Amino acid sequence: MGGMFDVTGRVALVTGGRRGLGRAMTLGLVAAGAQMAVAARSPEAADLQREVQALGGKLFYLPVDLTDREARHGLVGRVVAHYGRLDILVNSAGLQAQAPAESYPQSTWDLDLELLLTAVLDLSQQAAPVMAAQGGGKIIHIASTSSFQGARRIIGYATAKHGLVGLTRCMANEWAARGINVNAIAPGVFETDMAAGLTSDPVRAEEMKGRIPAGHFGRPEDMVGPLLFLASDASRHVHGHVLLVDGGWMGR
């Protein structure tokens, strides 16, 4: 690929890289030359493996429930044992439970925070010493426009995504001097399974598009350019930033 956005030969781990935005970012990194590891809940990833191979890349797939602290133990170490290093960590795994705030189950709340916040801290803590010993690395969290706004029926998701912004900035403050860039990408509404309830409803979808200055929802591939910016040398002096990819939603 060449140039400042080149990630040829770098090793990247994407959580939740089996579907949706994670999958698009995984394939985007492979196309840009990265060696890939993906950690996701599905027990197999044969179709993803085929797509990665079709792009001339390699995939090390780790089936893991990222809400399980024991299952997360040593995850980064397994990637390093396989590839010899880790240069890029993308914390993308997500879910979005829905219930009214008044009756939101605490068990669901616990799972929300475990996956969307605690697992991000855990894997970043695993990655940081590896990256520091190599002379640097890139940690990219996937936030949301819900990191900046309240919303109905997704109190666990929105609260965790708000917290993720604080986590991003705190990590950047401590790790920038060690050569580790910690940043986040905040997508708006994208055409993924997670948003299917909205995007497949003609009335709600048109109403929502009317509030997006660009006039349409994001496509998963729209995440690739912003990701490569934060994953490559192009963002060498960018630390603690949250990059909106929302069609202008937050600018309204």
VENZI-V210810 format. One record per residue. N is the residue number from 1. PHI is phi in degrees with one decimal (999 if undefined). D_FIRST is the distance of its C-alpha to the first C-alpha in whole Angstrom. Layout:
BEGIN
n:N phi:PHI d_first:D_FIRST
n:N phi:PHI d_first:D_FIRST
END
This chain:
BEGIN
n:1 phi:999 d_first:0
n:2 phi:78.3 d_first:4
n:3 phi:84.8 d_first:7
n:4 phi:-71.2 d_first:9
n:5 phi:-91.9 d_first:8
n:6 phi:-71.4 d_first:6
n:7 phi:-125.2 d_first:8
n:8 phi:-56.5 d_first:7
n:9 phi:83.3 d_first:11
n:10 phi:-78.8 d_first:13
n:11 phi:-100.5 d_first:16
n:12 phi:-122.6 d_first:16
n:13 phi:-115.0 d_first:20
n:14 phi:-115.8 d_first:20
n:15 phi:-86.7 d_first:24
n:16 phi:65.9 d_first:25
n:17 phi:-82.6 d_first:22
n:18 phi:-82.5 d_first:24
n:19 phi:-140.8 d_first:25
n:20 phi:57.2 d_first:24
n:21 phi:-63.9 d_first:22
n:22 phi:-60.6 d_first:21
n:23 phi:-64.5 d_first:20
n:24 phi:-60.4 d_first:18
n:25 phi:-69.2 d_first:16
n:26 phi:-58.8 d_first:16
n:27 phi:-66.7 d_first:14
n:28 phi:-64.9 d_first:12
n:29 phi:-66.1 d_first:11
n:30 phi:-62.1 d_first:11
n:31 phi:-61.4 d_first:9
n:32 phi:-88.9 d_first:6
n:33 phi:106.6 d_first:7
n:34 phi:-77.7 d_first:11
n:35 phi:-91.1 d_first:14
n:36 phi:-108.0 d_first:16
n:37 phi:-125.6 d_first:20
n:38 phi:-129.5 d_first:22
n:39 phi:-115.3 d_first:26
n:40 phi:-153.1 d_first:28
n:41 phi:-76.0 d_first:31
n:42 phi:-59.1 d_first:31
n:43 phi:-68.7 d_first:32
n:44 phi:-143.3 d_first:30
n:45 phi:-146.5 d_first:26
n:46 phi:-60.2 d_first:26
n:47 phi:-68.4 d_first:25
n:48 phi:-65.0 d_first:22
n:49 phi:-57.0 d_first:21
n:50 phi:-64.0 d_first:21
n:51 phi:-66.3 d_first:19
n:52 phi:-63.4 d_first:16
n:53 phi:-64.5 d_first:17
n:54 phi:-63.8 d_first:17
n:55 phi:-88.6 d_first:13
n:56 phi:82.8 d_first:13
n:57 phi:-108.1 d_first:14
n:58 phi:-122.7 d_first:17
n:59 phi:-128.1 d_first:19
n:60 phi:-105.2 d_first:22
n:61 phi:-101.8 d_first:24
n:62 phi:-120.8 d_first:27
n:63 phi:-73.1 d_first:30
n:64 phi:-156.1 d_first:32
n:65 phi:-86.4 d_first:34
n:66 phi:-73.5 d_first:32
n:67 phi:-84.5 d_first:36
n:68 phi:-98.0 d_first:37
n:69 phi:-60.9 d_first:37
n:70 phi:-65.6 d_first:38
n:71 phi:-67.5 d_first:35
n:72 phi:-77.3 d_first:33
n:73 phi:-57.5 d_first:34
n:74 phi:74.6 d_first:32
n:75 phi:-62.6 d_first:29
n:76 phi:-62.9 d_first:27
n:77 phi:-59.4 d_first:28
n:78 phi:-67.2 d_first:28
n:79 phi:-67.3 d_first:24
n:80 phi:-65.1 d_first:24
n:81 phi:-63.9 d_first:27
n:82 phi:-78.9 d_first:24
n:83 phi:-105.4 d_first:21
n:84 phi:95.2 d_first:22
n:85 phi:-167.8 d_first:21
n:86 phi:-145.9 d_first:20
n:87 phi:-108.3 d_first:17
n:88 phi:-136.8 d_first:17
n:89 phi:-119.2 d_first:20
n:90 phi:-115.4 d_first:21
n:91 phi:-88.6 d_first:24
n:92 phi:-114.8 d_first:24
n:93 phi:-57.8 d_first:27
n:94 phi:-156.2 d_first:30
n:95 phi:-149.2 d_first:33
n:96 phi:-141.3 d_first:35
n:97 phi:-80.0 d_first:39
n:98 phi:-129.9 d_first:42
n:99 phi:-168.8 d_first:45
n:100 phi:-62.7 d_first:48
n:101 phi:-57.0 d_first:48
n:102 phi:-62.9 d_first:51
n:103 phi:-122.0 d_first:51
n:104 phi:-64.7 d_first:47
n:105 phi:-65.6 d_first:48
n:106 phi:-65.4 d_first:47
n:107 phi:-65.9 d_first:46
n:108 phi:-69.5 d_first:43
n:109 phi:-55.6 d_first:43
n:110 phi:-61.1 d_first:42
n:111 phi:-67.0 d_first:40
n:112 phi:-55.0 d_first:38
n:113 phi:-69.1 d_first:38
n:114 phi:-63.9 d_first:37
n:115 phi:-77.6 d_first:34
n:116 phi:-86.4 d_first:33
n:117 phi:-131.8 d_first:34
n:118 phi:-66.6 d_first:35
n:119 phi:-63.8 d_first:32
n:120 phi:-65.1 d_first:30
n:121 phi:-60.4 d_first:32
n:122 phi:-57.8 d_first:32
n:123 phi:-67.9 d_first:29
n:124 phi:-67.3 d_first:28
n:125 phi:-64.3 d_first:31
n:126 phi:-68.5 d_first:29
n:127 phi:-78.7 d_first:26
n:128 phi:-56.6 d_first:27
n:129 phi:-66.4 d_first:29
n:130 phi:-63.5 d_first:26
n:131 phi:-66.0 d_first:23
n:132 phi:-61.0 d_first:26
n:133 phi:-66.6 d_first:27
n:134 phi:-82.7 d_first:23
n:135 phi:102.6 d_first:23
n:136 phi:148.4 d_first:21
n:137 phi:177.2 d_first:19
n:138 phi:-127.9 d_first:19
n:139 phi:-117.6 d_first:22
n:140 phi:-127.0 d_first:21
n:141 phi:-95.1 d_first:24
n:142 phi:-97.4 d_first:25
n:143 phi:-90.1 d_first:28
n:144 phi:-172.2 d_first:29
n:145 phi:-62.4 d_first:31
n:146 phi:-71.6 d_first:34
n:147 phi:-73.8 d_first:33
n:148 phi:-124.7 d_first:35
n:149 phi:-134.3 d_first:37
n:150 phi:-78.9 d_first:40
n:151 phi:-152.5 d_first:40
n:152 phi:-89.2 d_first:43
n:153 phi:72.6 d_first:43
n:154 phi:-128.5 d_first:40
n:155 phi:-61.8 d_first:42
n:156 phi:-67.7 d_first:40
n:157 phi:-61.2 d_first:36
n:158 phi:-64.2 d_first:37
n:159 phi:-64.5 d_first:39
n:160 phi:-62.4 d_first:36
n:161 phi:-69.3 d_first:33
n:162 phi:-61.3 d_first:35
n:163 phi:-62.4 d_first:35
n:164 phi:-62.9 d_first:32
n:165 phi:-65.1 d_first:31
n:166 phi:-62.8 d_first:34
n:167 phi:-60.7 d_first:32
n:168 phi:-58.6 d_first:29
n:169 phi:-70.2 d_first:31
n:170 phi:-65.1 d_first:33
n:171 phi:-61.6 d_first:30
n:172 phi:-61.2 d_first:28
n:173 phi:-58.9 d_first:31
n:174 phi:-87.2 d_first:32
n:175 phi:-107.7 d_first:29
n:176 phi:-58.3 d_first:27
n:177 phi:-68.1 d_first:29
n:178 phi:-94.7 d_first:27
n:179 phi:84.7 d_first:24
n:180 phi:-105.9 d_first:23
n:181 phi:-89.6 d_first:22
n:182 phi:-113.9 d_first:24
n:183 phi:-140.4 d_first:23
n:184 phi:-139.7 d_first:24
n:185 phi:-116.1 d_first:23
n:186 phi:-116.3 d_first:26
n:187 phi:-76.0 d_first:25
n:188 phi:-89.9 d_first:28
n:189 phi:-80.2 d_first:30
n:190 phi:-119.9 d_first:27
n:191 phi:-81.5 d_first:28
n:192 phi:-133.7 d_first:28
n:193 phi:-59.3 d_first:31
n:194 phi:-60.5 d_first:32
n:195 phi:-99.9 d_first:33
n:196 phi:-58.8 d_first:34
n:197 phi:-59.7 d_first:37
n:198 phi:-88.7 d_first:37
n:199 phi:-68.7 d_first:34
n:200 phi:-92.9 d_first:36
n:201 phi:-94.7 d_first:40
n:202 phi:-55.5 d_first:40
n:203 phi:-69.4 d_first:42
n:204 phi:-63.7 d_first:40
n:205 phi:-62.2 d_first:37
n:206 phi:-66.4 d_first:38
n:207 phi:-62.5 d_first:40
n:208 phi:-67.2 d_first:37
n:209 phi:-60.3 d_first:35
n:210 phi:-65.7 d_first:37
n:211 phi:-95.6 d_first:37
n:212 phi:-98.1 d_first:33
n:213 phi:-52.7 d_first:32
n:214 phi:-70.8 d_first:29
n:215 phi:84.6 d_first:32
n:216 phi:-154.7 d_first:30
n:217 phi:-77.1 d_first:28
n:218 phi:-73.3 d_first:25
n:219 phi:-104.4 d_first:23
n:220 phi:-49.5 d_first:21
n:221 phi:-66.7 d_first:18
n:222 phi:-68.2 d_first:19
n:223 phi:-82.0 d_first:18
n:224 phi:-67.8 d_first:14
n:225 phi:-59.8 d_first:13
n:226 phi:-57.8 d_first:16
n:227 phi:-63.4 d_first:15
n:228 phi:-64.0 d_first:12
n:229 phi:-59.4 d_first:14
n:230 phi:-77.7 d_first:16
n:231 phi:-90.2 d_first:14
n:232 phi:-115.4 d_first:12
n:233 phi:-69.2 d_first:13
n:234 phi:-60.7 d_first:14
n:235 phi:-110.0 d_first:17
n:236 phi:-55.4 d_first:18
n:237 phi:-107.7 d_first:22
n:238 phi:-107.5 d_first:22
n:239 phi:-136.8 d_first:25
n:240 phi:71.5 d_first:27
n:241 phi:-98.5 d_first:25
n:242 phi:-115.4 d_first:26
n:243 phi:-93.4 d_first:23
n:244 phi:-76.3 d_first:25
n:245 phi:-129.3 d_first:23
n:246 phi:-137.9 d_first:27
n:247 phi:65.3 d_first:27
n:248 phi:94.1 d_first:29
n:249 phi:-50.3 d_first:32
n:250 phi:-75.8 d_first:32
n:251 phi:-85.2 d_first:33
n:252 phi:-72.4 d_first:36
END
